[in-house]
Amino acid sequence: MKRSTLMMGGILVVLVVLAWFLMERPGEQSRESGNQGPLVTFDSAAIDRIRITSPTQSVTLERRGVEWSLTSPIAYKADKNAIGEALRQAKELTVKSVVSSRPEKQGVFQVDSTGTRVEFFAAGSEAASFIFGKMGGTYRETFARRASSDEVVVVDGTPGFSFGKTVRDWRDRSIVTMDAAAISEIRFQYGDTVFSVVRADSVWTIGAQQAKDDAVQPLVSALASLRADEFADDVAKTPRITALITIGETQLRFAYDKEQKKYLVQSSASPQWYVLESWTAGNVLKRKKDLI
């Protein structure tokens, strides 16, 4: 028993010495956590191109005037909210500690070619770039590295949520974007059945009947900011239209997919087809009885 205890004590001492040596040897220092400044700095207003490269995909986003577009691997209008959030988070990434400055250790933290590289450009020149890898010790920490440095650091933040998006998630899912207050008439057509919801002096009516305000207002809000649940990029021919909604100069065409139990929808403002889950479509596809 005594001999076993001595052996265990000896092993413990060896492990402590080994841990101390690994932590204190040059190039792998552990420093106390604390705000050591931002990971990168740049002028958000000047950024006009963002390139995000991971082992699985490469995405390029470009600003033209005030509009952002996805230019690679496909050309499509970008989600400005996603880009705004990404720019904001990048500037808020704060270095908490340095964990290594040895190049051969970068793979351990996935801040080499196995990580995600984010590059910001302004007027053709690189303004800032960094690589982020594995999550740190907590859900709020991530291992990262400035592209121009060998230092692997722990940052306070989770850039994976903002920069780890798929191509689909960078695309703008907006089908309709308009001021709800500007909507004064909504026209519905289901086959031969046609009716309009009209606002006059703050009162909504359908023909000679007054509509329920608590039913019309959610409809107006849903239509003013209608977003797709998914994109339908492989629609070879126009499907059978089952409903039409017209708001001002914008017409929405709905086609029900019985197999998927979802709706395909297209706006007169774009050739793109979108997918709406049945419950999403149900927020706007109202019958007269739902509103009276």
C-alpha angles and dihedrals in degrees: 000000000000092000091050091051091051091050092051091048091051092050090050091052091050091050092049092050091047092050091049091050093049093048097044103040115110115280096023110071127156113213130188115273117257144120106296096170135273122320091227136002129208143141107263092201091058097050111107102162135038125187121192119188126184133161089265105041148000121220129188123194122188134189119221110184105316096333125091121211136189104234102172139074084003135004113245141129110276128229102256092198091057091049093047090052092048093052091047094050094046090057091047096053104118125196111236101175145343114245103177144356096189112113092211090061096057092091091058089063094035094240094127126070089315091065133071117270118207120194128185122199133192122190092344097310128102110254099180141341138185141169124225127195138163126007114263130231093298135034088256096056132079134180111240143161135204106243090234094051139065092213114114110208139182112237129198101239145053109250090172090078093056102032102028093073123132120242088258092057093053091057120096108250094191113129096171127015117176143127108278090210090061093059110100102154135034119187121201127194125184107173106298093349112099130171138154133216108214131188120213123166091349092305121115118213139177107208107309094340126091115237124224109262093209089057098043099046095060088047092053092048092049093049095046092059104025112166130187123243090211143351123256104208098159102061101136098184137011109279123224107285113228100175141017128201120189123194113177106305094343121093124190119205118203127196121182118224105209095191095052094031088226137111129248111211133186130185123218086232094066141027090224118114119215136194123235124189112235093252091051092050089047089065091066107021097084129167124216091255090057092059105036 
